[in-house]
Amino acid sequence: MSYTSSIRSPTRMLMRMLRRDGVAVGHKHVGTLREKWNRSAAPHAELQSQTLLLTKLALLDT
């Protein structure tokens, strides 16, 4: 995937990224997603929360 296409469609990129990680994406799964991330050993907590925020925004956008 090229850099420019990811800029043009951040939502699609995010969804693809989440699907690749085997996460079911949908409004009712956002909570589950957060729990999954909280359980995982995430070294960068700030980046993690930003990613969650971006995911929520992407889901609202669909």
N, C-alpha and C positions, 0 to 999 in steps of 0.2 A: 504494500500500500504506500502510495507516495505521500509526501508531506503536504502538498497542496490539497489533495483530496480530503485529507483529515481535517484541514482547516475549513474547507467548504462545508463539510458535513460532520460536525462534532458529535451530534446525536447518533448518527449511524455508526461512527467509529466506536463510541461508548458502548452501544448495544452489541456490536460485534465483539468488543473486548470482553464484555460480561458473558456473552454466549460462549466464547472460547474458554472462559474459566468455569463453564458449566453451571452458571447461575441463571435461574428462571427470572426473567425480567417482566415486571408488571406492577401496577400500583400497589397491590396487596403484598408484593414481595419485597418492598423497600425495607420494611422492618426486619425481615429475615436476612436481607443483605447486610444490614447494619450489624446484626448479631453475628453473622458469619465473619465479618471483618473484625469485630471486637474479639472474637475467639482466636482469629489467626494472629500469628506473631508478626505484627506490622511494625517495622523499625521506625517508620516516619509517620507519627500520629497526625501531624498537621496535614501532610499530603493526603492521608487517609480520609480526614474529615472534608477536605476540599473535593476529593473524588466523590464522596458520598453526596455532597451538595450539588456537584455537577450532574450526578446521576439523577437526583431528585428533579433538578431543573429540566433535564432531558426527558424525564418521564412526564412532567407537566406539559412539555412542548409537543408530545405526541397526541 
